[in-house]
Amino acid sequence: MSHTLGIRQVQKQKTRQALLDAALGLLEEQSLSSLGLREVTRAVGVAPTAFYRHFRSTADLGVALVEEALGSLHPMIRQTVATAEDSDQRIVRAVRLIADHVDAHPAHVRFLARERHGGVQPVREAIRDQLARFAQEVKAELAKDPESSGWNDSDLLMLAHLYVDQMLITASLFLEALETSDDEHERERVTQLATRQMRLISVGRRHWLG
């Protein structure tokens, strides 16, 4: 009996993942607010009623996509601000990590960029909450840096949000370069721009306390 339940659970997880994958593919050409559950179930080859065994609504599916898209980023976010290297080395590594992530997960980056300010409130809130978690994690890493000596929690959190926002901007720039041009020079231009923008934040950080 337990073996049968295990097989059913595995199949349920496969169907759920197939729904997420199908939705992500469909969202390359449209926003979540215009996505119908019948489109998703048709793409997977299951009955529309099967959708509700996994998600309450397309908004619920969108929240699951947010968790999938951002959940794996937590180690990378912490790594980009780790204090083992000097500021310039960290920036170069951060830009490279972001570029590699966009190359590996363009559909997730596109979804987040579109839905962060999109029309589905639970999804906007889920993205906001995940980014707030990122900011707290970045703040904890920044607090370990000797450069943060004398900073209060509020200012450190503000700085963390600046870094997180800049990482998202950088990801969007790399995504645009990936989608609009195969020219390596365009990717290099984005790399240089993103590096300069990150350095500007670092310069401001060093002089913030005057």
C-alpha positions, -999 to 999 in steps of 0.1 A, spaced: 0 0 0 28 24 9 45 16 -23 14 25 -43 11 58 -24 47 65 -31 42 60 -68 11 83 -68 30 110 -49 59 108 -75 34 111 -103 16 140 -86 49 158 -83 57 151 -120 24 165 -130 28 196 -108 62 203 -123 49 197 -158 22 224 -151 49 248 -138 72 242 -168 43 246 -193 32 278 -177 67 292 -177 69 284 -214 36 301 -222 46 331 -201 75 338 -225 49 354 -248 23 368 -224 18 380 -188 4 359 -160 -28 380 -159 -37 368 -194 -28 332 -189 -57 307 -187 -55 275 -168 -69 256 -199 -39 268 -218 -16 253 -192 -35 220 -189 -37 216 -227 0 220 -229 5 193 -204 -22 170 -217 -43 168 -186 -79 177 -179 -86 213 -166 -100 198 -134 -65 183 -127 -51 218 -124 -69 222 -90 -53 192 -75 -21 212 -75 -30 249 -75 -59 270 -64 -57 294 -92 -32 308 -118 -22 333 -92 -13 304 -69 7 288 -98 25 322 -103 35 323 -66 49 287 -70 69 300 -100 83 328 -79 95 304 -53 110 282 -80 127 311 -98 140 329 -67 145 300 -42 177 288 -59 192 323 -59 198 325 -21 232 309 -22 243 330 -52 231 362 -36 251 355 -5 281 345 -26 281 378 -45 287 398 -13 309 374 6 338 392 22 366 368 12 378 391 -16 382 428 -20 355 450 -34 365 450 -71 369 412 -71 335 408 -55 319 430 -81 335 411 -110 325 378 -95 289 391 -89 284 403 -125 298 370 -138 275 349 -116 244 370 -126 253 366 -163 257 328 -159 224 326 -141 206 345 -169 222 321 -195 210 291 -175 175 304 -166 163 330 -190 126 321 -187 127 325 -150 144 359 -152 120 371 -179 90 360 -157 103 379 -127 112 410 -146 76 411 -161 57 401 -130 75 422 -104 53 451 -113 26 431 -131 -11 429 -126 -13 398 -102 -11 410 -67 -2 378 -49 27 373 -73 39 409 -68 38 403 -31 56 370 -33 84 386 -53 86 415 -29 87 391 1 115 370 -15 135 401 -24 131 413 12 146 380 24 175 385 -1 181 419 14 182 406 49 207 379 38 228 405 20 226 427 51 239 399 73 269 393 49 276 431 47 277 433 85 306 410 86 327 433 64 351 456 81 339 484 58 306 482 77 321 493 109 300 521 123 269 514 102 236 510 119 210 483 109 188 507 90 216 520 67 230 484 62 195 473 51 192 502 27 226 493 12 215 457 9 184 467 -10 205 488 -33 226 457 -41 196 434 -46 179 460 -69 211 464 -89 214 426 -93 179 425 -107 187 454 -131 219 436 -142 200 404 -148 175 423 -169 203 439 -189 219 405 -196 185 390 -206 179 419 -231 214 413 -245 207 376 -248 174 381 -266 183 409 -289 218 402 -301 243 373 -306 270 399 -306 296 392 -279 304 429 -279 269 436 -266 274 412 -237 308 428 -229 291 462 -230 265 451 -205 293 435 -183 312 468 -183 281 488 -175 270 465 -147 305 465 -132 306 503 -132 272 506 -116 281 482 -89 314 501 -83 294 533 -80 274 518 -51 306 507 -35 322 541 -38 291 556 -22 293 530 6 329 540 14 320 576 18 285 573 33 296 579 69 316 609 58 
